[in-house]
Amino acid sequence: MRIEISNVELLALKKLALISGALAQSLSDLSAVREQKALTRVLIEVINRAEAKR
């Protein structure tokens, strides 16, 4: 299965990753911090894969 990500969608994912990372830094619950950082890493991986295919 192949999913195509448009330029606008890629930009939105980048902004979401920035927001997600900032949120992780602002949390005080260590469990929530770990989870948010994991979600941020997943977003970054998706962004990197999308950019590599361009």
C-alpha positions as CSV (number, residue, x, y, z in Angstrom):
1,M,0.0,0.0,0.0
2,R,1.2,3.5,-0.9
3,I,0.2,6.7,0.7
4,E,1.0,10.0,-1.0
5,I,1.6,13.1,1.0
6,S,1.2,16.5,-0.7
7,N,3.5,19.5,0.0
8,V,0.8,21.2,2.1
9,E,0.3,18.0,4.2
10,L,4.0,17.7,4.7
11,L,4.2,21.2,6.0
12,A,1.3,20.5,8.3
13,L,3.1,17.4,9.6
14,K,6.2,19.5,10.3
15,K,4.3,22.1,12.2
16,L,2.5,19.3,14.2
17,A,5.9,17.8,15.1
18,L,7.1,21.2,16.3
19,I,4.0,21.6,18.5
20,S,4.2,18.0,19.7
21,G,7.8,18.5,20.7
22,A,7.1,21.8,22.5
23,L,4.2,20.1,24.4
24,A,6.5,17.3,25.5
25,Q,8.9,19.9,27.0
26,S,6.1,21.6,28.8
27,L,4.6,18.5,30.5
28,S,5.5,17.7,34.1
29,D,4.2,14.1,34.2
30,L,7.2,11.9,33.2
31,S,4.9,9.3,31.7
32,A,3.1,11.9,29.6
33,V,6.5,13.3,28.5
34,R,7.7,9.9,27.3
35,E,4.5,9.3,25.4
36,Q,4.5,12.7,23.8
37,K,8.2,12.4,22.8
38,A,7.4,9.0,21.2
39,L,4.6,10.5,19.2
40,T,6.9,13.3,18.1
41,R,9.6,10.8,17.0
42,V,6.9,8.9,14.9
43,L,5.9,12.2,13.2
44,I,9.5,13.0,12.5
45,E,10.1,9.5,11.0
46,V,7.0,9.9,8.7
47,I,8.3,13.4,7.6
48,N,11.8,12.0,6.9
49,R,10.3,9.1,4.8
50,A,8.1,11.5,2.9
51,E,11.0,13.8,2.2
52,A,13.3,11.0,1.1
53,K,10.8,9.9,-1.6
54,R,10.7,13.4,-3.2
